[in-house]
Amino acid sequence: MIKKIVLVVLLVSYFGNAQESNNLPEGFDCVQSIIPSIQVELRYFGSHNFIGQAIDGYNKPVAILSSRSIVALKKVQDELLNYNLSIKIFDAYRPQRAVNHFVRWAKVLNDTVGKNEFYPNVKKKDLFIEGYIAARSGHSRGSTLDMTLIDRHTEIELDMGSPWDFFGKESWVAHEDLSAQQRSNRMLLQTIMKKHGFNNYPKEWWHFTLKDESFPETYFDFVVE
């Protein structure tokens, strides 16, 4: 009898997880379910971000990407594990409603709670002009992620010369005022991502998009849950 009960519990758990997975549009998966060794700190789910509050559309701290992107990302992670390193994801698929939240916030010029940490040298009114915020984001197409590298043993992030989501020239990929170690860490990140099919955004060392996107013309708005 006990074995039957256990079997029922396992079947409920299996089909429950399958149903949850099926809530995603075809062609998308949860990164953690495919690559469980990856670390995720979904900053827009919480308040530690440039707006200072949870962002619309992030209902759970899970990283979602196109299935094709996850296949490529797994190759990156498998190679990094050989060096006791791991990917850490700050953001992945981003609903259009989250982008709309950014746009609304950017228009309220006196709301500068996160300025000192995230954009100390950029005027808020210039965030659009300088390309840090836009009405459309590649993240909403499902094949873009923000990430860094961490030491698997200590879970400490490698020093990249600027924090994630820091709006300023310090975050530009070609920024030259870096220590030898910072430059080496950035080169490692850029090289391994390019090797496995990702392109980088020049103003953000952490931002990568799969070259062969699954949905290059579609901006999705399903919630992260």
C-alpha positions in Angstrom: 0.0 0.0 0.0 2.8 2.3 0.9 4.5 1.7 -2.5 1.3 2.6 -4.3 1.0 5.9 -2.3 4.6 6.8 -3.1 4.0 6.0 -6.8 0.9 8.2 -6.9 2.9 11.1 -5.3 5.7 10.7 -7.8 3.2 10.7 -10.7 1.5 13.8 -9.4 4.8 15.5 -9.0 5.9 14.5 -12.5 2.7 15.6 -14.2 2.5 18.7 -12.1 6.0 19.7 -13.2 5.2 18.9 -16.8 2.0 21.0 -16.7 4.0 23.9 -15.2 6.6 23.6 -18.0 3.8 23.5 -20.6 2.6 26.9 -19.4 5.5 28.4 -21.4 5.1 29.1 -25.1 6.5 26.5 -27.4 10.2 27.0 -27.9 10.9 28.2 -24.3 12.2 26.4 -21.2 13.3 27.2 -17.7 17.1 27.4 -17.6 17.4 25.9 -14.1 15.5 22.8 -15.1 17.8 22.1 -18.1 21.1 23.3 -16.5 20.7 22.9 -12.7 24.3 23.8 -12.0 23.7 27.4 -13.2 23.3 30.1 -10.5 20.4 32.5 -10.8 19.9 35.9 -9.1 17.0 37.4 -10.9 17.4 41.0 -9.9 14.2 42.3 -11.4 12.2 39.9 -9.2 13.4 41.8 -6.2 14.4 45.4 -5.4 18.1 45.4 -5.9 18.0 47.0 -9.3 18.2 50.5 -10.8 14.5 51.2 -10.1 14.6 50.0 -6.6 11.5 47.8 -6.7 10.3 44.5 -8.2 9.6 44.9 -11.9 6.3 44.1 -13.6 6.0 40.6 -15.0 8.5 38.9 -12.7 6.4 36.7 -10.5 9.0 34.1 -9.7 12.8 34.1 -9.6 13.3 31.7 -12.5 15.3 32.3 -15.7 13.5 31.6 -18.9 15.1 31.4 -22.4 14.4 30.0 -25.8 15.1 26.3 -25.9 17.8 27.0 -28.6 19.6 29.4 -26.3 19.6 27.0 -23.5 21.2 24.3 -25.7 24.0 26.8 -26.5 24.3 28.0 -22.9 24.7 24.4 -21.6 27.8 24.1 -23.8 29.2 27.2 -22.1 28.4 25.9 -18.7 29.8 22.4 -19.4 33.1 24.0 -20.5 33.2 26.4 -17.5 32.7 23.5 -15.0 36.1 22.1 -16.1 37.7 25.2 -14.6 35.5 25.2 -11.4 33.5 28.2 -12.8 29.8 28.7 -13.4 27.4 31.1 -15.1 25.4 33.4 -12.9 22.3 34.8 -14.5 20.9 38.2 -13.5 18.2 38.4 -16.2 17.0 36.3 -19.1 13.7 36.5 -20.9 12.0 39.9 -20.0 8.3 40.5 -20.6 7.4 43.5 -22.6 5.4 44.8 -19.6 8.7 44.9 -17.7 10.2 47.1 -20.5 7.2 49.3 -20.2 7.8 49.6 -16.5 11.4 50.8 -17.3 10.0 53.4 -19.7 7.4 54.8 -17.3 10.1 55.0 -14.6 12.5 56.8 -16.9 10.0 59.6 -17.5 9.7 60.4 -13.8 12.9 62.4 -13.6 12.8 63.0 -9.8 12.7 59.3 -9.0 16.4 58.6 -8.6 16.6 56.1 -5.7 19.2 53.9 -7.4 21.3 56.7 -9.0 24.4 56.5 -6.8 24.8 52.8 -7.3 23.6 52.2 -10.9 24.1 55.5 -12.9 26.1 58.0 -10.8 27.6 59.8 -13.9 24.7 59.7 -16.2 21.7 62.0 -16.0 18.4 60.2 -15.8 17.0 62.2 -18.7 19.9 60.9 -20.9 19.3 57.1 -20.2 17.3 56.8 -23.5 19.7 58.9 -25.6 22.8 57.0 -24.4 21.1 53.6 -25.1 20.8 52.2 -21.6 16.9 52.1 -21.7 14.7 51.5 -24.8 11.1 50.9 -25.6 12.0 47.5 -27.0 14.5 45.0 -25.6 16.2 42.0 -27.1 15.4 40.2 -23.8 11.7 40.1 -24.8 12.6 38.0 -27.8 13.8 35.2 -25.5 17.3 34.6 -26.6 19.2 37.3 -24.6 20.6 37.1 -21.1 22.6 39.2 -18.6 25.2 37.1 -16.8 28.6 37.0 -15.1 31.0 34.2 -14.0 31.4 32.9 -10.5 33.8 30.6 -8.6 31.8 27.4 -8.0 33.5 26.8 -4.6 33.0 30.2 -3.1 30.1 31.5 -5.3 31.9 34.8 -5.5 31.6 36.7 -8.8 34.7 37.3 -10.9 35.7 40.9 -10.9 34.6 42.4 -14.2 35.5 46.0 -13.4 31.9 47.3 -12.9 28.8 45.8 -11.4 25.9 44.4 -13.4 23.5 47.0 -14.8 26.0 49.8 -14.1 25.2 52.6 -16.7 28.4 54.1 -17.7 31.6 53.7 -19.8 33.0 51.5 -17.1 30.7 48.8 -18.3 31.5 49.1 -22.0 33.2 46.0 -23.4 36.1 48.1 -24.8 36.7 50.1 -21.6 40.4 50.3 -21.1 40.8 51.5 -17.5 40.8 48.0 -16.0 43.2 46.0 -14.0 45.0 43.0 -15.6 42.7 40.6 -13.7 39.5 42.5 -14.7 40.6 42.5 -18.3 41.4 38.8 -18.2 38.0 38.0 -16.6 36.1 40.0 -19.3 38.1 38.4 -22.1 37.3 34.9 -20.7 33.6 35.8 -20.6 33.5 37.3 -24.1 35.6 34.5 -25.6 33.6 31.6 -24.3 30.2 33.1 -25.1 31.3 34.0 -28.6 32.7 30.5 -29.1 29.3 29.0 -28.4 27.2 31.3 -30.6 26.5 34.5 -28.6 27.0 38.1 -29.5 27.7 40.8 -27.0 26.2 44.3 -26.6 29.2 46.8 -26.7 27.9 49.0 -23.8 27.3 46.1 -21.4 29.9 43.4 -20.7 27.2 41.2 -19.2 24.7 41.2 -22.1 24.6 38.4 -24.7 22.3 37.4 -27.5 22.2 34.1 -29.3 23.3 34.8 -33.0 20.7 32.4 -34.4 17.7 33.6 -32.4 14.5 31.6 -32.4 12.2 34.6 -32.5 14.1 37.5 -34.0 11.0 39.6 -34.8 8.7 38.7 -31.8 8.5 40.6 -28.5 6.8 38.4 -25.9 4.8 39.5 -22.9 4.1 36.3 -20.9 5.0 36.7 -17.2 8.0 35.0 -15.6 6.5 32.3 -13.3 
